[in-house]
């Protein structure tokens, strides 16, 4: 149980284009989903928190116009990297939490984004 | 601000050589302390949640313990497949965000 998927697992795009990453909770409903970024040899850095049907809350220093987050249903959240640049290349990981009854976050397998 | 410090950064073990990983934390009101395992190029895999000092949880060769200031992850008689980065994270009472430590990379040699 508590399986989270991400699609795509890796993507290469050209500078200036936009890329959408999907995060789905497969066997539970996720009241809250989180988006993280991880650079090589570093730990996870939270980018934003999203609740179904409401606007995402972004961490300090994260550009909300560059990283668009949509949490349209209790099983799906999307992260769109707009006008991507090489410095946006990273490992993006989402997590999902079942809700108020349990506080665990279950993570997806991650998406490797490379911007050329 | 919540802070999590993990030590050591790296740990090289011989198969069967038991050891412990440390996670020291400061948080204004602990909701939970979480341990995850992360393999290279993968997302973190949930291992344990600990909620109060004195609590212990076990899973196969792993045992996690919690005090008011730190948590330990004990690896008993490790096998090569236990090689991974182990991440510790805390969640405060204020919200549901996780604050992660930098991780301990464990390498177990056969």
Interface residues (C-beta under 8 A of the other chain):
Chain A: X2 X4 X6 X32 X34 X42 X43 X44 X46 X49 X91 X93 X95 X97 X103 X104 X105 X106 X107 X108 X109 X110 X112
Chain B: X31 X32 X34 X36 X41 X42 X43 X44 X45 X46 X49 X87 X91 X95 X96 X97 X98 X100 X101 X102 X103
